[in-house]
Amino acid sequence: TVAALVVANAAGSVADPETGVLYGELFQGRVEYPEGRVHEAARRRLAETAALSAPPPLNTTLAVVVTDADLSKAQAQKLAGTAHDGIARAVRPVHLLNDGDTVFTLATGVRPLDPERPLALNDVLAAGADMVTRAIVRAVRAAESVDGPGGAWPSYEELYGGR
């Protein structure tokens, strides 16, 4: 069992500027392209917002990947490193100098890895990256618009609606 929880505030974009589709949805196989008029309205709104607001100097995407697998310290570290691929699937560009992207791993140790399958950890590693990608999509879709010292930034749902 593998799960992820993410706080997404990346310096890069989570949406393709040409289509408005969330990058992370491309990996989930559930792509629904917004109507052209909706996307053009969203692009105009973002351009207006950017002209009135200063981009924040520091950003980060934080993730926690949790598994019930019995992992060694080295295996947990490998899972955290592989889960970073989930961020790379959902944010472009990723891991910039003003990003503090970090993934932590927690393992309860309840389920031992199958000793008959020496590569059993690969399933956990792949799931970790997948769960981080999905969690970023959920975080972006759940986010609310913000009006603060850095400006007034609309949420993805405000721009594109609950497609």
C-alpha positions in Angstrom: 0.0 0.0 0.0 1.4 3.4 -1.0 -0.2 6.8 -0.5 1.0 10.4 -0.9 0.1 13.8 0.5 1.3 16.9 -1.3 1.5 20.7 -0.7 1.9 22.2 -4.2 3.3 25.7 -4.6 5.8 25.2 -7.4 7.6 27.9 -9.3 6.9 25.9 -12.5 3.5 25.5 -14.0 1.1 22.6 -13.4 -0.8 23.4 -16.6 0.2 23.2 -20.2 0.0 26.9 -21.4 -1.1 25.8 -24.9 -4.1 23.7 -23.7 -4.8 24.4 -20.0 -4.6 20.6 -19.2 -2.9 19.7 -16.0 0.4 18.0 -16.8 -0.3 15.4 -14.1 -3.5 14.4 -15.8 -1.6 13.4 -18.9 -0.1 10.5 -16.9 -3.4 9.5 -15.5 -5.0 8.9 -18.8 -8.0 11.1 -18.0 -7.3 14.2 -20.1 -10.3 16.4 -20.8 -9.3 19.5 -22.8 -11.0 22.8 -21.8 -13.0 24.6 -24.4 -11.0 27.1 -26.4 -12.9 30.1 -25.1 -12.4 29.0 -21.5 -8.7 28.5 -22.0 -8.3 31.8 -23.7 -10.1 33.6 -20.9 -7.9 31.8 -18.4 -4.7 32.8 -20.2 -5.9 36.5 -20.3 -6.7 36.4 -16.6 -3.3 34.9 -15.7 -1.5 37.5 -17.9 -3.4 40.3 -16.1 -2.6 38.8 -12.7 1.1 38.4 -13.5 1.3 42.0 -14.7 -0.2 43.2 -11.4 1.6 40.8 -9.0 5.2 40.1 -8.2 6.1 36.4 -8.6 6.9 34.9 -5.2 10.7 34.5 -4.7 10.5 31.1 -3.1 8.3 28.2 -3.9 8.1 24.5 -3.0 6.3 21.3 -3.5 6.4 19.1 -0.4 5.3 15.5 -0.5 5.0 12.7 2.0 4.9 9.2 0.6 3.7 6.6 3.1 3.8 2.8 2.7 3.0 -0.2 4.9 6.0 -2.0 3.4 8.9 -3.0 5.6 11.6 -0.8 4.2 15.2 -0.3 5.3 16.5 3.2 5.6 18.2 2.9 2.2 15.0 1.6 0.6 13.0 4.5 2.1 15.5 7.0 0.8 15.2 5.4 -2.7 11.4 5.7 -2.5 11.7 9.4 -1.7 14.1 9.9 -4.6 11.9 8.0 -7.0 8.8 9.8 -5.9 10.4 13.0 -7.1 9.6 11.7 -10.5 6.0 12.3 -9.7 6.7 16.0 -9.2 8.5 16.1 -12.6 5.5 14.6 -14.3 3.1 17.2 -12.9 5.2 20.4 -12.9 7.3 22.0 -15.7 9.9 23.2 -15.2 10.7 21.4 -12.0 13.3 21.6 -9.3 14.3 25.1 -10.0 16.7 27.2 -7.9 13.8 28.9 -6.1 12.0 25.6 -5.5 12.5 23.7 -2.3 10.9 20.5 -3.7 11.2 17.8 -1.1 9.8 14.3 -0.7 9.7 12.4 2.7 9.0 8.7 3.1 7.4 7.0 6.0 7.2 3.2 6.2 5.2 1.4 8.9 7.0 -1.9 8.4 3.8 -3.9 8.6 4.2 -5.8 5.3 7.5 -7.4 4.5 8.6 -7.3 0.9 8.3 -10.7 -0.8 11.7 -12.5 -0.4 10.9 -14.6 -3.5 10.8 -11.5 -5.6 14.1 -9.6 -5.4 12.7 -6.7 -7.3 9.5 -6.4 -5.3 10.6 -2.9 -4.2 10.1 -1.7 -7.8 6.4 -1.9 -7.4 6.5 0.3 -4.3 8.9 2.8 -6.1 6.6 3.0 -9.2 3.6 3.5 -7.0 5.3 6.3 -5.0 5.9 8.3 -8.2 2.3 7.7 -9.4 0.8 8.7 -6.1 2.8 12.0 -5.9 1.6 12.9 -9.5 -2.0 12.1 -8.5 -1.7 14.0 -5.2 -0.4 17.1 -7.1 -3.4 17.0 -9.4 -5.7 16.7 -6.4 -3.9 19.6 -4.6 -4.2 21.9 -7.6 -7.9 21.0 -8.1 -8.6 21.6 -4.4 -6.7 24.8 -4.1 -8.6 28.1 -3.6 -7.7 31.5 -5.0 -5.5 33.6 -2.9 -5.2 37.3 -2.3 -2.0 38.2 -0.3 1.2 40.2 -0.2 2.3 38.6 -3.5 -0.9 39.5 -5.3 -4.2 38.0 -6.1 -3.8 34.6 -7.8 -6.8 32.7 -9.1 -7.1 29.0 -8.5 -7.1 26.4 -11.4 -10.8 25.7 -10.6 -11.7 29.4 -10.7 -10.0 29.7 -14.1 -11.3 26.4 -15.6 -14.2 25.4 -13.5 -15.0 21.9 -12.3 -14.6 20.2 -15.7 
